[in-house]
Amino acid sequence: MDSAYLISIFLLLSTALTTINASIHIYQNQLFNEVGNAYLLPGGSEGLAASRSSDNSVSDGRSFIRFENITFWRTQAAADEQSDKEHGTGLIQAVIFEAADRNNIGGSAYGGQRSICCTPDLAKLEGCKQGEVIRIPSSTDSKWPMVLNIYFGGNDLSTSMDNAKVPIMKTGMYNLFFIACDPKLKGTTMSGKTVWKNPDGYLPGRMAPLKKFYVYMMIAYLLLSAIWFSQYVRFWKDILLLQHCITAVIGLGLFEMILWYFDYSNFNSTGMRPVVITTWVVTVGAIRKTLSRLLILSVSMGYGVVRPTLGGLTSKVLLLGATYFLASELLDITEYVGTINDISGRARLFLVLPDAFLDAFLILWIFTSLSKTLEQLQVKRISAKLDLYRKFSNALAVAVIASVAWITFEVYFKATDPFNERWQSAWIITAFWDILSFALLCVICYLWAPSQSSQRYAYSEDVKDEFDDEEAQSLTRGQSDGDVNLVKQERNNGNAGVSDPEDDSEEDKRE
């Protein structure tokens, strides 16, 4: 099999096959995998910016990959085949290269199958050393790809690597592989860790811009909070229940942005990501996302504006909210908390599907409910509320169109960049959803801003709304048959377009 293809496959799986705790990649008895004529162990892949200085602080401008306490163990059978007086009885090579130089590892004899390790034919043709990794110098820097050699001594079962530090002088997506070309080293395992650092700290390159992004989001939420709460306090006597819910969502959004910033700051300073802190962050985020979606759904149903309660749908809405929270929480914990390995990668795939399904179901329910609410308001000719809901529906339509367009772009972005070479702009994928969510929240705040006329949009007993059969049974339970018939008669009159001018005048006054 083509070695370039094999390297490409392992580049895609390198994150999945190592235990990663932030920018410190930890290896715990990791087993080398047989790939072609070599044994490989992926050590990590991160975007690193070029070094800017040589100070010694965390934000010192230095960028490097540091090896710490790396130890290799070969099998007892492999060790017994060697003499205790021999030196260099087994070679393992640490290979560091940019994703753009991935084809510089390996070679091919006579245009045939490519090999990672040098074979007798390749040794004659390309001058490589048999039993070692084939390395073709980069066209931009002959020192790269960089290869570090680690030898077993005599019949020792283990060998340790020096705590070396490799400075990064060029910005790029760097990959680390540990490779053994000796067939006798089959079954070799490795333990230890590598530390990957960018000029401004330990945040991976693709995540570093998000730290500054969350600062801007905090400022945006603070401004929105200041404007909203000033109106909220000023007109607190006229506040609707719906506006209390909006207040809660704003508060949760601000709290979430603050937590994300401190999580990233701690990550950047220490290179570690404590499970407890990150769990708190994703939990607050899951609560905020759940409440936001339930708020939009309730508004679309006309809750508090054209109907006093959700009737028989209350339990269904709460059940959907609980299910969405659970799915979102599990997905975010899988993505942000704990180790990243092959099992959790598969688990994440199964967790994405229910989360996506619930989002699609929510969108369908929201627009179906919104359509019914608009129809009811149009039939009743409640102009103020109708205008409000038309603006709200337009905002939702724009948000959905933007979401679909962005998902399409995201799929294209990832499909055309399998090796993450555009890592410097990858943060935009995550940031967009926070921006869209905030923009939609701003629209809702604008439409339902606290004011002296807030009660103008509140549900009024003088105007009866149309409900489906289930809701009608819930809301009319306990009323006499005559009352129900009267409601039906008024509904029929409204649909027939028959109205009394005096009644219309009175309704206009109420509006």
N, C-alpha and C positions, 0 to 999 in steps of 0.2 A: 504494500500500500504506500502511496506517495507520502514522504515524510512531511512535506509542507502541509498536506491535508491533515495528517495526524497532529502536527503542531497546532493547526487551526482548531481542530476539535478540542484539544486540551486547553487552548486559550479560552474557548467558550465555557469549558467546565472547570477551569482552575479555581474559580471562586467556590464552586459547589463541592469540590473535593478536599478543601482545607477548612480547618476550624478557624474562623476569623473573629477577633474581638477588636473592633474598631481598626485603627491603623497598625495594630500589633497583631501580626499573623502568628497564631500558635499552632504548633504541630505536636500531636500526642500519639506517638507510636504509629505514624502514618506509613502505610505500605507503598512501596514503589510498584507501579503498574507497567505491565509489558506492553510496549507500543512498537511495532515493527521489530527492528533489531536492537532496541534499547529498552531500558527500564526508567520510567519517568515518574516524578512526583511534582505536581504543580505547587509552587510556593506562594503565588499571589499575583494580582494584576491591579495596578492603580495608576491614575494619572498624576504625574509629578511635574511641577514647574521647575525651571532652572534655578540654581542657587544664585543668590544676589550678593552674599557677603560671607564672612567666616567668624561671626560672633558665636557666643555659647548660650544664648537665651533661647526660649522656645520659639519666639518670633524673630529669630536671628538672621533670617534670610537664607539659611542653609537648607539644602534639599539632599536627602540621602536615603539609602537602604542599608540598615545595620543588621548584622547577623549576631545573635546572642545565644549562647549555650546550645549550639547545634551539635547533635550527637547522632551517629549512624550505628546501627547494629546489623551485622550480617548473621546468617544462619551458622549453627555449630558445624554443619557439614562443610560449608564453604571455608570456615576457619581451619578445620582439621586438614584440609588439603594443602595448607601452606606451612612452611618451615618457620620456626620462631626466630631464625637468624636472618630471614629475608626482610627486605624493605620494599615498600610500595607494592604490597600484595593484592591490592584492590583499589580501583580509582573511582571516585564519585566526583562529578563536576557540577558546580552551581553556575547556571547560565542566565545572564540578565540581558534582555534585549528590548528594543522598542517594537511595538506592534507593527510598525511600518517596515521593520527589518526581519520579520518572521521568516521570510524566504531565505535569509542568510544563514539559517541553521539547517544543515543537511545537504546532501549532494546526490548526484546520479551518475552512474557509469554508463557510457555509450548511449545516453538518452533514455535509459530504462527506468526501472523503479528507483525512486529516491530513498535514501537511507539517512537516518539521524546520525548513526555512528559510522566511523570510517571503516571501510572494508578493504581487503587486499587490492582489489581492482581500483578503488578510489584512491588508495595510497599511491599507486603508480601514476594515476592520471592527474590528480589534483594536489598531490604532495601533502595530504593530511596524514596524521599519525594513526596507525591502526589501533583500534580499541579506545579511541577518544571521539568526542563530538566533532562533527564537521562544522567548522566556523568560517564563514566568508566575511571578510572585513566590510564594514559599512562604507558606502561611497562618501559619506560626510565626515566620518571619524573612524580611523583605522583601529582604534582601541575597542570599538564596539562591533558586534556584541561582546560583552565581557564574560570571561570564563574563569572561575576560581576552582582550583584543584584540591581535593581532599583525599589523602591516601590512608589505607589501612596498613598497619605495621605488623610484620611477622604473621603469627596466627591469632592475633587479637580479635576478639569478638566485636569490639567497638572502636570507633575513632571519633575524635571531636574536631570541629572546625574552629579556627581562630575567630575571635570576635571582630571580624572585619567590618569596615564601613565603606560603602561605595558612594562617592559623591555624584550627584546628578547635575550636570552642567548644561543640559538641553531639555527643553520642555517636551514631554511626550507621554504616551501610555506605555508604561514599563511592565514587563512580565518576567517572572522568575521561575525557573525550572531546575530541579535537581535531577541529574541524569547519570545513569550507570550503564556503560557499554559492555562490561564483563558479564557473560552469561552465568558465571559462578556467583554473582551477586543477586541472583533471583531470590526474592523473599526478604530483601533488606528493608529495614524500617528506620524511621527518623523521628527525633523529638527535638524541641527547641522553639525558637521564635525569631521572627524578623520584624524590625521596626521600620516603617515607611514614613518619612517626614517631608512635608512641603515647606517652602520658605517661611510661611506665616504660622505654621503649627502642624499638628498631626491630622487635621481633617483631610480625608481623601480629596483629590483635586476636583472631582465631580460634585462634591458636597460643600466645598469651601465657600462658594458664592452664596449659598443658602443662609449662612450665618449673617451676612450683611442684609440679605433679603428680609429675614425675620425682624431685623431692626426697623426697616421701613414699614413692614406690616404692623409692628407694634405702634409706630407713630400714627399710622392710618387708623387703627382701631382706637387709639387714644383720642384722636380728633373726632371720630364718629361718636365715641362715648361722651365726650365733652358736650357736643352739640345735642345729642339725644337726651342726656341726663339733665341738661339745663332746661329743656322743654318739659321733660318728665316731671321735674320738681315744680316747675312753674304752674303746670296744669294738672297736678296730681289728683285733684277732685274729679276731673273729667276723664281719667285714664280708663281705657277699655282693657278687658282681660287679655285680648290679643296683644296689646302694647306691653303688658307685663311679660308675655312670652318673648317678644322682640328684645326686651331689656335683658332677659336671661341669655339669649343667644349672643348678644353683643358682649356681655360680660364673659361668657365662656370663650368666645373668639379671642378676646384680649388676653385672657389667662392662658389659652393654648399657645399664642404667639410668644408670650413671655417664657413659657416652659420650653418651647422649642429653642429659643435663643440661648437659654442657660444650658440646655442639653448639648447644643453644638459648641458652646464656649468651653464647657467642661471637656468635651470630646477633643477639641482643638488643643487644650492645654495639657491634657494627660495622655492622650492617645487611647484612652479607655472609655467605654460607654456603659456605665452602671445599669444593671437590669432594672433596679427599682425606679430610678429616675425616668428612664425611657418608657417603662410601663405606665407611669403616671401620665406622661406626655400623651401617649397614644390613647389612653383611657379617656382623658379630657377631650381629645380630638374626636373620639368615637361618640361621646355624649353630645358634643357640639354638632357633629354631622347628623346625628339622629334627630335631635331637636329641630334643627334647621329644616330637615325634610318633612317632619311632622307639622311644623309651622306652615310651610308652603302648602301641604296637603289640606290642612284645616282651613286656611284662608281660601283655597280653591273651592272648598265645600261651602263656603259662606259662613263659617262658624263665627258667631259674635257679631255678624254684620247683617246677614239675611236669615239667620236661624239662631235660636237660643242655645241649642245643643246639637251634638252630632247624632243624637238618637241612638238607634240600634247599631250604628256603625262605630260607636265609641270603643267597644271591646276589640273590634277588628283593627282599628287604627292603632290602639295600644299594643296589640299582638304583633302587628307589622313593625312597630317601632322597636319592640324588644328583640324581635328576630334580626332586624337590621343592625341594631347595636351589637348583638352577639357576633354576627358575621363580620362586621367592620372591625370589632375589637380583635378577633382571632386573626384576621388578615394582617392588621397593622402590627400585632405582636410577632407574627411569623416573619414579617418583613423587616422590622426594626429592632426586635429584642432577641437576644440569645445567639446561638451559633448558627452559621449558614453552612449547611451540608446537603448531601444528596437527598436525604429524607425530607428535610424541611423544604427543599426546593419543590419536591413533588407535592408536599402538603400545601404549599402556597398556591400551586396550580388549582388544587381542588377548592381552596378557599376563595380564589378570585371569582370562580364561576357563580357561587350563590350570591356573592356581593354584587356582581354585575347583573344577575337576574333580578335581584330585589330593586336595584336602581331602575332597571327598565320597567318593572311592574309599577314602581312609584310614579314614574313619569307618565305612564299610561293612565293610572288612576287620577293623577293630578289634572291632566288635560280633559279627561272625561268629566270629572267633577266641575272643573272650571267652565266647560261648555254648558252644562246644565244650569249652573249658577247664572251665567250670562243670559241664558234663555229665559230664566225666571225673572230676572231684573228687566229684561226687555219687554216681556209680557206685561209686567206690572208698571212699566214706564217710570221706574225710579231712577231718574236721570243722574243724580249725584253719585249714587252707588254704581250705576252702570258705567259711568265714565271712569270711576276708580278701577273697576275690575277690567275694563278694556286696556287701561295702561298696564295693569299688572299682567294680563295675559300676553301683551306685546313684549314685556320684559322677559317673561318666561320663554316665549318663543325664540327670542334672540339668544338667551342663555343655552337653550337646547341646540340650536343651530351651531353656536360657537363650540359647544361640547362635542358634537358629532364631527365638526371640522377638525377640532384639535385631536380627537382620537384617531382620525384618519392620518393626520400629520405625525402623530406619535408612532403609529404602526409603520409608516414610511421611514421615519427617523431611525427606528430600531432595526428595521429590515435592511436598510442600506448601510448600516454601521455595525456589523456583527462583532467587530473587535474593539468597539468603544473608542475609536480614534477621534470622535467628536465629543470627547468627554467634557471639554471646557464649556460647552453649551448645553449639556445634558440636564443641568439644574433647572432649566426653563420648563421642562416637562412637569416637574413637581410644582414649581411656582405658579404655573398657569391656573391650576385648580383652586389654589388659595385666593388668587386674584379674582377669579370668576365668582367664587363663593362670596367674597367681600363685596363685589360690585352688585350682586343680586340682593345682598343684605342692605346695601345703601339705597337701592330702589324701594325696597319694602319700607325702610325707615322714612323715606321721603313721602311715600304714598300714605302711610299711617302715622305720620308725625303727630305727637301730642299737641293739641290746640284747644281753644275754647269751643270749637265746633266738632270735637272728637265724637261726641254723642250723636252727631248727625249721621255717622256711619254705623252706629250701634243698631242692634236688632230692635225692632219696634213691634209691639203687639198689634198695632193698628194695621200692619201690612202682613198678610198671611203668605207664607212661601209654599211652593209646591215641593213635596217630598215624594220619594218613591214609596211603594207599599209598605216596606219594612219600617221606614222612618215614620210614616203616617200613623201606623199602629202604635208606635212608641210614644209619639207626641200627642195623640188624641185619646190615649187610653184614659178612661175615667170620665170622658165627656159624654153628654147625652146624644142619642141618635139625631135629635133635632139640630144640635150644634154641628154635628158632622155633615148633615145634609145641607145646612146653611153654608158651610165652607165650600162644599161641592158646587152649590148653586152660584156662589160668588165667583168661583173659579170658571164655571161655564160662561157666566156673563162676561168675565174678563176676556176669555178666549174668543167670544163672539164679537168683541169690539164694542159692546154696548156699555155706555157709561153716562153718568149723570153729571152735567156741568158743575153743579154745586159741589158734588162729591170730589170732582177733580180739583176744584178750587181749594177745598179743604185739605186735600192731599198735598197740593203744591205748598200750602202754608206750612204743613208739617215738615216737608222736605227743606 
